[in-house]
């Protein structure tokens, strides 16, 4: 039996985050975007509500809700702005959920628990100046030295770089092994040799923090290695399954924001003696947004359902991310068209939606990468294997 309804708990969560976004984010976002300002108090308030660890089990300090609850949080936050969904994506989706899946019990107690409670912030360090889609080409080096590793290199386009207390960093123990040499480490900001600097001149997400992480002879204890040497690539790919899921969910929220703004303007604006919503070409753009919104949401919740069952979901999450991100981008472009000249200025939020939406089709796997992935699945060239460590199937705690 199929059930497409949200549970009462999920509906309460949706209402909570929707009200939070309307009160704490949306009224200030135009100003924050213009100032390129990330408001850290928003994250503190999200932590107070238990939303920074919404899908992390209660025994590790989280709210103990299912993975679609995380999708709801991300969708509602991105309705306000991409910046604050991104904060949850990297902290919860990429960092915390990876430690839940791959971390030792000691690592979970030292890092996952305070992050789930929102007492610490986590980030994710995979991308480098010369390694994006080709993750196996990373140059950051980790050299074993007794009970530690010495890390040298840099990471680029790291969300929350300037605020994270720890970063899940991927380095190679042997460049000749390429992706088979990748290894994951928990690197604390306080470790000597760690520095960050913000990236200026971004097209969008002006209200979010994006930076570079520089590692200069950083000594990382061996107990901060996640998994074994050489496990880094599969750890990174499993992390991206979670990160892409949150991006797809966020894209649903951005599409809804584009649709709501366009519907409102289509009622307000009149031409030739009637609301522009009466014109068929405007209706066509709004209809596309509606269809894309409904389809994207179904793809996201299907991926979340698979996560809840503890089933590998790389294919389904990739499709959800690719489709939902494309819908958000196309909806933002159409929303500007609906608004006409006003859409070209920041008097209305749709120009910000478009600038933000462009990031969605680039990070967490470009549109082109996901296109290739889906074709290879369909052609039988790609097949997912069961990981030796899957996310735990979700079940309510007794």
N, C-alpha and C positions, 0 to 999 in steps of 0.2 A: 504494500500500500504506500503510495506516494503522499507526502504531506509537505506542502509548500509554505505552510504558515510558520511564523516565528513563535517560539514559546513565550509564555508570560514573562519569564525572566529576561529573555532577549528583547521583548517589547519594552520592558521597564528600562533596560540598559539603553536602548535606542532613544527613548524619551529623555533619559538623563543626559546623554552626550549631546543630543540635539539642543536641549535647553542650555547646556554649558557653552556650546559653540555660539549660540545666538547671543549669549550674555557676555562671554569672556573673550571671544575672538572677532566675530563679524563686525561689531561696531568700531573696532580699532584698526582693522586690517589695512584700510587705505593708507592711514598714517604710517603704520609700521612698514608697509611695503615701500612707501616713498622714502622713508628714513633708512631703509635696509636694516631694520631692527628686529632682532629675535627676542621676544618677551619671555624670559625664563620663568616668570611667575606662573605662566600658563602651564608649564610642565609640572611645577610644584603643586598646582591645584589638581592637575590630572592624577598625580601621585596620591594626593590626599583622598581622592575618590576611588583609589585602587585600580586605576585604568592603565598604569604603566606595566602591570603584570596581570592583565585581565585573564589570560589563558594559561597562566603558570599555576601549577597545583598549589593548594593552600599550604602544604607542608614545606614548600619553598618560598613562602611569603606572598604568593599570588592570590588572585580572586577565585581561582579554581573553575572558571567558566570554560566553555568549549571554544574551538578555534573559529567558529563563525561569529562568536562574540567579539573576537579580535577584528574580524571583517567589519562588523557593525561600528566599532569604535573608529576604525580607519576611515570608513565611508563618511561618517558624520563629521569627523574632524576636517577632512578635506573639503567638505562643503563650505567650511569657514576659510580655510587656506591650506595649501599643500604643505607649508612649512611645518605645521604641527602634526599632520599625519606622518610626515617624514620622520619626525622625532620619535614617534611610536614605532614606525617601521624599523629603524635601525636599532633602537634600544630593545624592543621586544622581539620583532620578527627575525632580525639578523643576528643579534647578539644573545639575548636571553634564551630564545628557543633553541639556539645551537648548543648552548651550555646544558640545557635540559636534555638534549638528545645525546650529546657526546661527552659532556664534562664528567669528571670524577665526583664522588660525593664531597670530597674536600673542596673542589672548585665550586660546586653548587652552594655549599655553605658560605664560602668566602665571597663569592661574587654574585651568584644568581639570587640568593635571598635578599641582599640589600638592593639589588636592581629591581626585583619584583615588587618590593615595597616602595620603590621610588626614592630610596635614600642615596643611590648612586645612579649615574647615567652610563650607558654603554654605547659603543660605536663599532663599526665594522671596517677593517682595513684590508681590502683586496686590490682595488684598482691602483695602478701606477701610471706614471707619465707615458710609458711604452707598453703597458699591458692593461687592456680593458676587456674586450670580448675574448681575447686570447689570454686567458688567465694563466695558462701554463708558462707564459713568457715573463713572469715576474722576476725582478732582479734583486729584490730585498733578500739579503743573505742572513742565514742563521748558522753560526759556527759553535759547535759544542765545546765548552771549556769547563771541565769538571762537572760540578752540579748545576751549571748554568749554560745558557746559550748567549752568544754575543750577536745582537741584531744590528745591521746597518742597511739603510735604504730609505726610501720615501714612498708615501702613499698619497694619491691625489683624488680630488672629488669626494672627500670623506665628509658625510653629513654628520653634524654635531661634533666635529673635530675639536672645536675650541671649548667645548663644554663637557665632553665625556670624561668620566673618571677612569674608565678602562676601555681599551680598544682590542677587539679580536683581530690580530694581525696575522697575515699569511706571508711566510718567507720560505725560501728554498734552502735545504741543507746541501744540495748538490745541483747546480745549474744544468749540468749535463743530463740529468734525469728528467728535466722539464717538469711536467705536471706530477710525475711520480716522486719528485723530490720536495713537493710542497708540504709544509708543516704549519700547524696553527698554534698560536701563542696568545695568552692573555697578557697584555702589556698595560701596566698602570701608568697614568699620566705622571705620577710622582717619581717614576723610575728615572734616575739620572740619564741624560742624553735624549730624552723625549721632548720634542717641541712641536708647536703647531702654528700655522698662520692662515688667515682667512683668504679666500679667493674672491677677488673683486671683479666686477664687470659681467656678472651673470645676466643672461637674458631674462630669466624668471626666478621664482622663489626668492624674491628679494628679502622677504621676511624670515628666511631660514638661514641657518649657519652651514656653510660648506667650506672646507679648508684642506690644507696639506698637512700631513703628519711626517715629521722628519725624525729618523732614528739614527743616532750617532753613537756607536759603541754602547748600545743599551744592553745591560746585563739582565737577563730574564731567568728566574729560577726554573729548573727542569720541571718542578711541580706545576708550573704555569703552562706547560705544553699541553695542548688539547689533543687527545688521541696519541697515536704513535708517529714517529718520523715517517713521512710519506703519506700519511692519512689526510693531509691538508686539502687535496683537490676534492675528494669525495665529501669532506666536511663543508667546504665552500659551496659545492653544488647543492648539498642538502639545505644549507643556509639560504641559498638563493630561492629554493622552493618556497621557503617561508617569506622571504622578502618580496618575491614576486606576487605572492598571494596578497600581501598588504598593499602593494602598489595597485593591483587590480581592484581591490576593494576601495581604495582611495579614488581611483578613476571613476567608479560608480558615483561617488559623492560629488565629484567635479562635474560629471555629466548632469546630475540632478540640479546642481547650481546653475549650469548653463540653461537648462530647460526652464527652471523657475524664473530666472531673470528674463528669458525671452518671452515666456507666456505673459509675465507682468507687463513688459514693455509693449507687447502686441495688443494688449487691451488698452493701454494708456495712449499710444500714438495713433493718430488718425490721419489718413490721406484720402483724398477724393471722397470725403464725406463719410468715411466709415473707418472702424478700427483696422489696423493693418493685419490683424489676425484673420480678417475676412478674405484676405488675398491668398489665392491658392499657393503661390510660390513660397510665401511665409509659412503657410500651413505645412507645406512639404518639408521644410527645414525642421519645424517643430515635431512633425511626425517621425522624422529620422532620429531625432534625439530621444523621443519616447521609445521607439523600437529598440534603439541601441541600449538605452538604460535598462529596459526589462531583460534583454538578452544577456547583457553584461552581469547583471545581478544573479541570474540563474547560473551562469558559468562560475562565478565566484563561490556561490553557496555549494555548488557541486564539489568544487575543489576542497572547500572547508569540510564537507561531509566525509570525503575520503580521508582527510587528516584526522577527523574524529574517530574513524575506524582503524587508524594506524596503518593505512594502506599507502604505498608509494604513489605520489600524485604529480610527478614531474611533468608528464604530458598534459594533464588537465590544468595544472596551474599555469603552464606556459601558454596554453590557449586562452585562458581567462585573462592573463596579463596582456597578451598581444591584442586580443579583441577589445577589451575594456579600455586600454590606453588609446587605441586608434579611435574608438568611439568618443572618448573624452576630447581628443584633439580635434576631430571633425566637428563635434558639437560646439566647441569653443570658437572655431572659425565661423560656423554658421550663426552663432549667437552674436558675433560682431556684425555680421551681415544683416541680421534682423534689426539691430540697433542703428544701422546706417552710420552716419558721421559721428553720432554720439558713442558708438562702439569703439571708435578710434581714439577716444580720450579716456582718461581715468575717472571721469565723472561717473561712469558706470563701471561695475566690477568686471565686465566681460573681457576687457583687454588684459587684465591681470590673469583671468582664467586661461586665456590663450597662451600667454607667456609661460605660465606654470605647466600647462598641459604638454608643451613641447618636451619637457623633461621626461614625462611619463613614457614616451615612445623611444627614449634613449637609454635611461639607466635601468638596472636590473635585467639586462639583456635587451639589446636594441630590437626594434621592430623586425629588422632583417634577420637577426639571429633566431627569433621565434618563428619567423616564416620558414627558415630552413629546418628547424626542429620539427615543426608540424608536418612538413613535406616528407621528412625522413621517417617519421613515425608512420605516415600513411603508406609510404613505399616499402616499409619493412626494413629499412636500412638501420633504424635505431630501435633498440629494445631496452627497457629499464630492468635492471637487476634489483633484487631485494637487498637493501643496505643491511650491514650487520647491526646497525643501530638505527631504528626508526623512531620517530616521535611516538610517545606513548599514546595509545588509543584513549580518547577522552571518555571519562565516566564520572558522574557526580560522586563526590565523596560521601560515604555513609556517616 
